[in-house]
Amino acid sequence: MSVQLADIVMFLALDLDLLVHLRCAPGHSAYNPAERAMSPLNYALQNVSLMHSAGSETFEKMMKNMTTMKKLRQKAQTNPDVKDDYMKSLEPVHDMLKQRFQMVMWQGKHPILQSAATQDEIDSMNKLINIIDPDVEDITTVKKLSNYPTLQNFFASHCRCRQYVFQVCVLIFAICRSPVAKTVLTF
């Protein structure tokens, strides 16, 4: 569901007429160029041990209780310093991984390394879903989608989901069947 919502947000952000997201059938990675490119990246990770740098005594004590990312995110919501300290502790890991990946070559080229999106960039992209339904706040599961009938109508009228394909398109019919289609066609 989260990948499909990300596709819809990209569809809206890029103002596309059609977005088709394909994935290869599992077990056929030898025929998938994206998966073949992972092999040289795995070479860069040989003999590498990843560990965050030590922080303050308080931070390290708190980290011992954070056994999952969910717990860490919940703690960061109540204490903003947790996120900053955690990101600072990972800087050496990021630097080392960048250095290792820059040495890799695939088909005679070095990979292009990009930084992760900032929280502001993620938030601005997520707000695009509000073009379809202004009430949408958090959708991570199909069950939560049922709380937003306008978004469900958008899925029904603009999206097609199959086992290996997800498509989003603008309706081009002369008579639009839903108010959502009219909204998307006029934004």
C-alpha positions as CSV (number, residue, x, y, z in Angstrom):
1,M,0.0,0.0,0.0
2,S,2.8,2.5,0.9
3,V,4.5,1.9,-2.5
4,Q,1.2,2.5,-4.3
5,L,0.6,5.7,-2.4
6,A,4.1,6.8,-3.2
7,D,3.4,6.1,-6.9
8,I,0.2,8.3,-6.7
9,V,2.2,11.1,-5.0
10,M,4.8,10.9,-7.7
11,F,2.1,10.9,-10.4
12,L,0.7,14.1,-8.9
13,A,4.1,15.7,-8.2
14,L,5.3,15.2,-11.8
15,D,1.9,16.1,-13.3
16,L,1.9,12.9,-15.4
17,D,-0.9,11.5,-17.6
18,L,0.2,7.9,-16.9
19,L,2.5,6.2,-14.4
20,V,3.2,2.5,-14.7
21,H,5.1,0.7,-12.0
22,L,6.4,-2.7,-12.9
23,R,8.2,-5.3,-10.9
24,C,9.8,-8.5,-12.0
25,A,8.5,-11.9,-10.9
26,P,10.4,-13.2,-7.9
27,G,13.1,-15.8,-8.6
28,H,14.2,-14.3,-11.9
29,S,16.7,-11.8,-10.7
30,A,19.2,-12.8,-13.4
31,Y,17.0,-11.2,-16.0
32,N,16.4,-8.0,-14.0
33,P,19.0,-5.3,-14.7
34,A,18.3,-3.5,-11.4
35,E,19.0,-6.7,-9.4
36,R,22.1,-7.5,-11.4
37,A,23.5,-4.1,-10.5
38,M,23.2,-5.0,-6.8
39,S,26.0,-7.6,-7.1
40,P,28.9,-5.2,-7.5
41,L,27.4,-3.1,-4.6
42,N,27.5,-6.2,-2.5
43,Y,31.2,-6.6,-3.2
44,A,31.7,-3.1,-1.7
45,L,30.2,-4.4,1.5
46,Q,32.5,-7.4,1.9
47,N,34.3,-7.5,5.3
48,V,32.4,-4.5,6.6
49,S,30.9,-4.2,10.0
50,L,28.4,-1.4,10.6
51,M,28.2,0.2,14.0
52,H,27.1,3.7,15.0
53,S,29.6,5.9,16.8
54,A,29.2,6.1,20.5
55,G,27.2,9.0,21.8
56,S,26.7,10.4,25.3
57,E,26.1,8.0,28.2
58,T,22.4,9.0,28.4
59,F,22.0,8.4,24.6
60,E,23.7,5.0,24.8
61,K,21.6,3.9,27.8
62,M,18.4,4.9,26.0
63,M,19.6,3.1,22.8
64,K,19.9,-0.2,24.7
65,N,16.1,-0.1,25.3
66,M,15.4,0.7,21.6
67,T,15.1,-2.8,20.2
68,T,13.1,-1.8,17.1
69,M,12.9,1.2,14.8
70,K,9.3,1.6,15.8
71,K,10.3,2.2,19.4
72,L,13.0,4.6,18.3
73,R,10.6,6.6,16.2
74,Q,8.1,6.8,19.1
75,K,10.9,8.0,21.4
76,A,11.9,10.6,18.9
77,Q,8.4,12.0,18.7
78,T,8.5,12.8,22.4
79,N,12.1,13.9,22.5
80,P,13.4,15.7,19.4
81,D,17.1,15.4,20.6
82,V,16.9,11.6,20.1
83,K,16.6,11.9,16.3
84,D,19.5,14.4,16.1
85,D,21.7,12.3,18.3
86,Y,20.8,9.1,16.4
87,M,21.5,10.8,13.0
88,K,24.8,12.2,14.3
89,S,25.9,8.7,15.5
90,L,25.2,7.3,12.0
91,E,27.3,9.9,10.2
92,P,30.5,7.8,10.2
93,V,28.6,4.9,8.9
94,H,27.2,7.0,6.0
95,D,30.6,8.4,5.2
96,M,32.2,4.9,5.1
97,L,29.4,3.5,2.9
98,K,29.7,6.4,0.5
99,Q,33.5,5.8,0.3
100,R,33.0,2.1,-0.4
101,F,30.3,2.6,-3.0
102,Q,32.3,5.2,-4.9
103,M,35.0,2.7,-5.5
104,V,32.6,0.3,-7.2
105,M,32.2,0.1,-11.0
106,W,29.5,-1.5,-13.0
107,Q,29.6,-1.5,-16.8
108,G,32.5,0.9,-16.7
109,K,30.8,3.5,-14.6
110,H,30.7,4.5,-11.0
111,P,27.3,4.6,-9.3
112,I,25.6,7.9,-8.7
113,L,25.2,8.4,-5.0
114,Q,22.4,10.6,-3.7
115,S,21.5,11.8,-0.2
116,A,18.3,10.6,1.4
117,A,15.3,13.0,1.2
118,T,15.0,15.4,4.1
119,Q,12.0,15.4,6.4
120,D,10.8,18.6,4.8
121,E,10.9,17.1,1.3
122,I,9.1,14.0,2.5
123,D,6.4,16.1,4.2
124,S,5.8,18.3,1.1
125,M,5.5,15.2,-1.1
126,N,3.1,13.6,1.3
127,K,0.9,16.7,1.3
128,L,0.2,16.1,-2.4
129,I,-2.1,13.3,-1.5
130,N,-4.4,16.0,0.0
131,I,-5.2,17.1,-3.5
132,I,-7.3,14.0,-3.8
133,D,-8.6,13.9,-0.3
134,P,-7.9,16.8,2.1
135,D,-8.7,14.6,5.2
136,V,-5.9,12.1,4.6
137,E,-3.4,12.0,7.4
138,D,-1.9,8.6,7.7
139,I,-2.4,5.7,5.4
140,T,-0.1,2.7,5.7
141,T,-2.5,-0.2,5.4
142,V,-5.5,-1.1,3.3
143,K,-7.6,-1.1,6.4
144,K,-6.8,2.6,7.0
145,L,-7.7,3.3,3.4
146,S,-11.3,2.4,4.1
147,N,-11.5,5.5,6.3
148,Y,-11.1,7.7,3.2
149,P,-13.9,7.1,0.6
150,T,-12.7,9.9,-1.7
151,L,-9.3,8.2,-2.0
152,Q,-11.0,4.9,-2.5
153,N,-12.9,6.4,-5.4
154,F,-9.6,7.7,-6.8
155,F,-8.2,4.2,-6.6
156,A,-11.3,2.7,-8.3
157,S,-11.4,5.2,-11.1
158,H,-7.7,6.0,-11.8
159,C,-5.6,3.0,-10.6
160,R,-5.2,-0.5,-11.8
161,C,-3.4,-3.0,-9.6
162,R,-2.3,-6.4,-10.7
163,Q,0.2,-8.9,-9.4
164,Y,3.3,-7.3,-10.9
165,V,1.9,-4.0,-12.2
166,F,0.5,-0.8,-10.7
167,Q,-0.9,1.9,-13.0
168,V,-2.2,5.4,-12.3
169,C,-3.8,7.4,-15.1
170,V,-5.8,10.6,-15.7
171,L,-9.3,9.8,-16.9
172,I,-9.8,11.1,-20.4
173,F,-13.5,10.4,-20.8
174,A,-15.7,13.2,-21.9
175,I,-18.0,12.6,-18.9
176,C,-16.2,12.0,-15.6
177,R,-17.9,9.5,-13.4
178,S,-16.7,10.8,-10.1
179,P,-16.0,14.2,-8.4
180,V,-12.5,13.0,-7.7
181,A,-11.8,12.7,-11.5
182,K,-12.9,16.3,-12.0
183,T,-10.6,17.4,-9.2
184,V,-7.6,15.6,-10.7
185,L,-8.3,16.8,-14.2
186,T,-8.4,20.4,-13.1
187,F,-5.5,20.8,-10.7
